[in-house]
Each structure stands twice: as structure tokens, then as C-alpha cells.
């Protein structure tokens, strides 16, 4: 399937265990058929949640243009969780992804932070938009949208040997 960069479950991935209800210690705040949301174990703001897809996708670097809607749905899901938790000021929210090599778990996860103005000072550097470390969901969607569609490379056989183009 074009754009498929994931597998349903990775036995070695802790977030896959959360996503498939195989971890009894983690409290799930919200879930549906596509996503699961839970509290970050090391929160940097009063409300710090992670939204993960049930399918195992390694990181935002694994995404392509076909995943723009996925990123959009993850953000919408995260905002719904904030509303469920009583957060109504969506102007003081930060939604984004850490980029490799700055990820601690190799499973795509959206950080949902509120109020963004209360992100702890000593952790601010990890959640600063526009850095190599952290990309907002909006910036990620824009980047994916601007990517060229991959060109199919033709390889011709010449006397049984591949010719590199």
C-alpha cells in the first residue's frame, strides 16, 4: 500500500503495548479505533499528554505526504483530550513531535502541552518550535505537504547487470 510506513504491532515497543491495551499500569485518558492518549510520565507542563496511533510508526521522519490527515487527526484528538480535561484556551497550547535523534521511544507520539506558557523553564529547550529537536504539528503538516511525491526510479537490466541511473 502506497505511503504505508508502519506495522500494526511491534512486540518490543512499549507504546504498542499501551496502544493495544497490553499494559495494566498505564491509565488511558481517551482512545478510539485509531488513537490512544495517556499522560506523559515526565510532564513538563500541568497538562502533558501523548497521543499515539495504534499502528506502529517509528517517528515523524517516517511520514510522507499521505500522512498529513493522520497528523491532523492526532492534533484534533489531542485537543479533544484537553477539552475533556477542562482546558478551553487553545491559544496557550503546544502540539508537536520530537524528531530523531531526539526521541525517547521509537513510536510516533504527539506531545500535547497546556498551558504552553507554563512549560518548565529547565525543559523549555526540548519543546521549542522551529528547532531540530521539536516540530509543531502544523509545521510537520506543512513540511509533508511541500515534499515532492517520490519518483519511481527505473532500473534497466543490461546483460544481466543492473544499471544505476
C-alpha positions in Angstrom: 0.0 0.0 0.0 1.5 3.4 -1.0 2.6 5.5 1.9 2.4 2.6 4.4 5.3 3.1 6.7 4.1 1.1 9.7 3.1 -2.2 11.0 0.3 -2.9 13.4 2.3 -4.0 16.5 5.9 -4.2 17.5 6.4 -6.5 20.5 9.5 -4.6 21.6 7.7 -1.2 21.6 6.2 -0.1 25.0 3.8 2.3 23.2 2.5 -0.6 21.1 1.7 -2.3 24.4 -0.2 0.8 25.5 -2.0 1.1 22.2 -3.2 -2.5 22.3 -4.2 -2.5 26.0 -1.4 -4.8 27.0 -0.1 -2.6 29.8 -2.2 -2.6 33.0 -0.2 0.2 34.7 -0.8 3.0 32.2 -4.1 4.9 32.6 -5.6 5.7 29.2 -7.3 9.0 29.2 -9.0 8.6 25.8 -9.0 6.1 23.0 -10.7 5.2 19.8 -10.1 2.8 16.9 -7.1 4.8 15.7 -5.5 6.6 18.7 -4.7 6.3 22.4 -3.9 9.2 24.7 -2.2 9.0 28.1 -0.2 11.2 30.5 3.5 11.7 29.9 5.5 10.0 32.6 7.8 13.1 32.9 5.4 16.0 32.5 6.8 19.5 31.7 3.5 21.3 31.9 0.4 21.0 34.1 -1.2 19.1 31.2 1.2 16.9 29.3 -0.3 14.1 27.3 0.9 11.9 24.5 -1.3 10.8 21.5 -0.1 7.7 19.7 -1.5 5.9 16.7 -2.4 2.2 17.4 -0.3 1.3 14.4 3.5 1.2 15.0 5.1 4.2 13.1 8.6 4.9 14.2 8.7 8.7 14.1 7.6 11.9 12.2 10.6 11.2 9.9 8.8 8.0 8.8 5.8 10.0 7.5 5.2 11.2 4.0 2.6 13.3 2.2 -0.1 10.6 2.6 0.1 11.0 6.3 -1.0 14.7 6.5 -4.5 13.7 7.5 -3.1 11.4 10.2 -1.2 14.3 11.8 -4.3 16.4 11.6 -6.4 13.8 13.3 -3.8 13.3 16.0 -3.9 17.0 16.8 -7.7 17.1 16.8 -7.7 14.1 19.2 -5.2 15.8 21.5 -7.3 19.0 21.6 -10.4 16.9 22.5 -8.4 15.4 25.4 -7.6 18.9 26.6 -11.2 19.9 26.4 -12.1 16.8 28.4 -9.6 17.9 31.0 -11.1 21.4 31.3 -8.6 23.3 29.1 -10.5 25.8 27.0 -7.7 28.3 26.0 -6.5 26.6 22.8 -4.2 29.7 22.2 -2.0 28.6 25.1 -1.4 25.0 23.8 1.6 23.5 22.1 1.3 20.4 20.0 4.3 18.8 18.4 6.7 15.9 17.8 10.3 15.3 18.8 12.4 14.5 15.8 15.1 11.8 15.6 17.6 11.5 17.1 15.8 13.3 20.0 13.1 10.7 20.5 13.0 8.5 23.6 10.5 5.9 22.3 10.5 4.8 18.6 6.8 5.1 18.2 5.2 8.2 16.7 3.8 10.3 19.5 2.3 13.8 19.6 3.1 15.9 22.7 0.0 17.8 23.9 1.1 20.6 26.3 -1.1 23.1 28.2 -0.7 25.8 29.2 2.3 26.2 27.0 3.2 29.3 28.9 3.8 27.1 31.9 6.3 24.6 30.3 9.0 24.2 32.9 12.0 26.5 32.3 14.6 23.8 32.5 12.8 21.7 29.8 11.8 24.6 27.5 14.7 23.7 25.2 13.1 20.3 24.4 9.8 21.8 23.3 10.9 24.9 21.4 9.2 25.1 18.0 11.4 25.5 15.0 14.4 23.6 16.4 15.8 20.4 15.1 14.5 18.8 18.3 10.8 19.7 18.2 8.4 20.3 15.3 4.9 21.6 15.8 2.1 19.5 14.2 1.3 22.4 11.9 4.9 22.7 10.7 5.0 19.0 10.2 1.9 19.1 8.1 3.4 22.0 6.0 6.6 20.1 5.6 4.8 16.9 4.5 2.6 18.9 2.1 5.7 20.5 0.5 7.5 17.3 -0.1 7.7 16.1 -3.7 6.0 12.9 -4.5 8.6 10.2 -4.8 9.6 9.5 -8.3 9.8 5.9 -9.3 13.3 5.0 -10.4 13.5 2.7 -13.3 16.3 0.1 -13.3 17.2 -1.4 -16.6 18.9 -4.7 -17.0 21.9 -4.8 -19.3 23.4 -8.3 -19.9 22.0 -9.4 -16.6 23.5 -6.5 -14.6 21.6 -3.6 -13.1 22.4 -0.2 -14.4 22.3 2.6 -11.9 20.6 5.8 -13.1 
